[in-house]
Amino acid sequence: MGTYVLRRLLQMIPVILGATFLIFAMVFALPGDPLAGKCGERPCSPAYAAAFREKYNLNDPLLVQYGKYVGNLAQGDLGETYNNISVAEQLKNRYPVTAKLALISILIETIIGIAAGVLTGIRKGGFLDNLVLVSTLVLISIPIFVIGGLAQYFLGVKLALFPVTVTSSTPTVYQLLLPAIVLGSLSVAYVARLTRTNLVENLRSDYVRTAVAKGLTKRRAIGIHALRNSLIPVVTFIGFDFGALLGGAIVTESIFNIPGVGGYIFRSIRSRDGVSVVGAVTVLVIVYLFVNLLVDLLYGLLDPRITHD
């Protein structure tokens, strides 16, 4: 186990370097001048422009800029925005909000999705199965901004069950509950369909029939054998989804005015603040890799045949 984890950690290094270089190159290759609008309607003075370009290494070739960035990154420095604000401090304030939103969303999609998948899997072809299949198909077909708008109107305005928008820089679980439901609605559909498909396939397997023939109750055969094997692809999807959600759901955070990473990345792209975009995406890549490592380690708990030697 320890050797496997160490090997995976070493494999992360070239992935982080490659991903950050691609993002760095794409962000700083965008057309436009970061100095545009920095001095109001008047053009910036040559002295200020020279100092600005020197501070942010804008006069250096791309590879030199990236080399300096990686050197600072190795020391935990994500750089400063073009407004002299630390990117690390900005992310430190925003990532807890996005992490809380992502965690609530993951819990919703895991509990509801797996429960719906199990119920439809063991009652294949019944009314509940058809109802869940149609419902999930509808959820998959509707864009997330439409679901968000409808949820705001009916659950927030009409029924007044949830706040319409987040008005605090440190939102509570209650304030994030409606955005989490919206954010997890699409994933609930995928988790439910994935669980159902794999459970139906495993229930037809010989080892389940053998377990029942040896006297094991159908409930234990499903819960101990069939469901555990069926959850392996589900855990893979949930791990992928959690890593993606930690990057910030830009649309959902914009709809509900959530001060998270998604809105921060969106505003940084609009203002051409490349340092902020690269810093936020770098943290996202690192978190995403660690989440995937955790998912791989969970495979051994679900299926003892999977080892990490």
Solvent accessible surface area in square Angstrom, and as a share of the most:
residue,aa,sasa,rsa
1,M,126,0.56
2,G,56,0.54
3,T,95,0.55
4,Y,29,0.11
5,V,39,0.23
6,L,105,0.52
7,R,96,0.35
8,R,44,0.16
9,L,63,0.31
10,L,104,0.52
11,Q,91,0.40
12,M,11,0.05
13,I,93,0.47
14,P,82,0.52
15,V,72,0.41
16,I,31,0.15
17,L,76,0.38
18,G,35,0.34
19,A,28,0.22
20,T,2,0.01
21,F,60,0.25
22,L,111,0.55
23,I,40,0.20
24,F,9,0.04
25,A,21,0.17
26,M,114,0.51
27,V,20,0.12
28,F,52,0.22
29,A,78,0.61
30,L,86,0.43
31,P,115,0.72
32,G,58,0.56
33,D,61,0.32
34,P,27,0.17
35,L,17,0.08
36,A,80,0.62
37,G,64,0.61
38,K,62,0.26
39,C,45,0.27
40,G,52,0.50
41,E,182,0.82
42,R,192,0.70
43,P,125,0.79
44,C,27,0.16
45,S,58,0.37
46,P,117,0.74
47,A,79,0.62
48,Y,93,0.36
49,A,21,0.16
50,A,60,0.47
51,A,62,0.48
52,F,12,0.05
53,R,72,0.26
54,E,122,0.55
55,K,110,0.47
56,Y,26,0.10
57,N,42,0.21
58,L,34,0.17
59,N,96,0.49
60,D,39,0.20
61,P,89,0.56
62,L,66,0.33
63,L,127,0.63
64,V,66,0.38
65,Q,21,0.09
66,Y,25,0.10
67,G,43,0.41
68,K,90,0.38
69,Y,21,0.08
70,V,39,0.22
71,G,35,0.33
72,N,62,0.32
73,L,33,0.16
74,A,90,0.70
75,Q,150,0.67
76,G,57,0.55
77,D,68,0.35
78,L,17,0.09
79,G,20,0.19
80,E,73,0.33
81,T,9,0.05
82,Y,16,0.06
83,N,102,0.52
84,N,99,0.51
85,I,78,0.39
86,S,40,0.26
87,V,0,0.00
88,A,40,0.31
89,E,90,0.41
90,Q,41,0.18
91,L,7,0.04
92,K,139,0.59
93,N,99,0.51
94,R,46,0.17
95,Y,31,0.12
96,P,77,0.49
97,V,8,0.05
98,T,1,0.01
99,A,37,0.28
100,K,75,0.32
101,L,1,0.01
102,A,0,0.00
103,L,94,0.47
104,I,19,0.10
105,S,0,0.00
106,I,18,0.09
107,L,93,0.46
108,I,28,0.14
109,E,0,0.00
110,T,35,0.21
111,I,120,0.61
112,I,92,0.47
113,G,0,0.00
114,I,34,0.17
115,A,49,0.38
116,A,21,0.16
117,G,0,0.00
118,V,28,0.16
119,L,78,0.39
120,T,1,0.00
121,G,4,0.04
122,I,60,0.30
123,R,131,0.48
124,K,108,0.46
125,G,55,0.53
126,G,29,0.28
127,F,163,0.68
128,L,63,0.31
129,D,2,0.01
130,N,78,0.40
131,L,87,0.43
132,V,23,0.13
133,L,50,0.25
134,V,91,0.52
135,S,50,0.32
136,T,6,0.04
137,L,102,0.51
138,V,76,0.44
139,L,50,0.25
140,I,53,0.27
141,S,79,0.51
142,I,53,0.27
143,P,65,0.41
144,I,45,0.23
145,F,120,0.50
146,V,55,0.32
147,I,22,0.11
148,G,0,0.00
149,G,34,0.32
150,L,89,0.44
151,A,14,0.11
152,Q,30,0.13
153,Y,102,0.39
154,F,105,0.44
155,L,51,0.25
156,G,7,0.07
157,V,90,0.52
158,K,122,0.52
159,L,109,0.54
160,A,77,0.59
161,L,92,0.46
162,F,35,0.15
163,P,39,0.24
164,V,56,0.32
165,T,50,0.29
166,V,2,0.01
167,T,117,0.68
168,S,42,0.27
169,S,85,0.55
170,T,106,0.62
171,P,2,0.01
172,T,75,0.44
173,V,85,0.49
174,Y,114,0.43
175,Q,36,0.16
176,L,0,0.00
177,L,55,0.27
178,L,0,0.00
179,P,1,0.00
180,A,0,0.00
181,I,61,0.31
182,V,1,0.01
183,L,18,0.09
184,G,0,0.00
185,S,14,0.09
186,L,64,0.32
187,S,9,0.06
188,V,18,0.11
189,A,0,0.00
190,Y,90,0.34
191,V,0,0.00
192,A,2,0.01
193,R,82,0.30
194,L,57,0.28
195,T,0,0.00
196,R,38,0.14
197,T,77,0.45
198,N,28,0.14
199,L,0,0.00
200,V,17,0.10
201,E,111,0.50
202,N,25,0.13
203,L,40,0.20
204,R,144,0.53
205,S,31,0.20
206,D,97,0.50
207,Y,81,0.31
208,V,9,0.05
209,R,130,0.47
210,T,64,0.37
211,A,14,0.11
212,V,66,0.38
213,A,89,0.69
214,K,169,0.71
215,G,62,0.59
216,L,49,0.25
217,T,80,0.47
218,K,133,0.56
219,R,209,0.76
220,R,128,0.47
221,A,0,0.00
222,I,19,0.10
223,G,34,0.33
224,I,64,0.32
225,H,66,0.30
226,A,0,0.00
227,L,36,0.18
228,R,83,0.30
229,N,34,0.17
230,S,0,0.00
231,L,28,0.14
232,I,34,0.17
233,P,44,0.28
234,V,0,0.00
235,V,27,0.16
236,T,62,0.36
237,F,48,0.20
238,I,24,0.12
239,G,5,0.05
240,F,108,0.45
241,D,16,0.08
242,F,47,0.19
243,G,0,0.00
244,A,50,0.39
245,L,16,0.08
246,L,11,0.06
247,G,6,0.06
248,G,13,0.12
249,A,17,0.13
250,I,62,0.32
251,V,66,0.38
252,T,1,0.01
253,E,3,0.01
254,S,68,0.44
255,I,41,0.21
256,F,1,0.00
257,N,98,0.50
258,I,8,0.04
259,P,38,0.24
260,G,0,0.00
261,V,0,0.00
262,G,0,0.00
263,G,5,0.05
264,Y,16,0.06
265,I,15,0.07
266,F,88,0.36
267,R,125,0.46
268,S,6,0.04
269,I,86,0.43
270,R,180,0.66
271,S,74,0.48
272,R,63,0.23
273,D,13,0.07
274,G,2,0.02
275,V,19,0.11
276,S,1,0.01
277,V,10,0.06
278,V,1,0.01
279,G,0,0.00
280,A,0,0.00
281,V,24,0.14
282,T,1,0.00
283,V,34,0.20
284,L,41,0.21
285,V,24,0.14
286,I,55,0.28
287,V,41,0.24
288,Y,60,0.23
289,L,30,0.15
290,F,101,0.42
291,V,18,0.11
292,N,43,0.22
293,L,12,0.06
294,L,104,0.52
295,V,12,0.07
296,D,32,0.16
297,L,45,0.23
298,L,65,0.32
299,Y,38,0.15
300,G,22,0.21
301,L,129,0.64
302,L,31,0.16
303,D,9,0.05
304,P,101,0.63
305,R,189,0.69
306,I,59,0.30
307,T,92,0.54
308,H,20,0.09
309,D,139,0.72
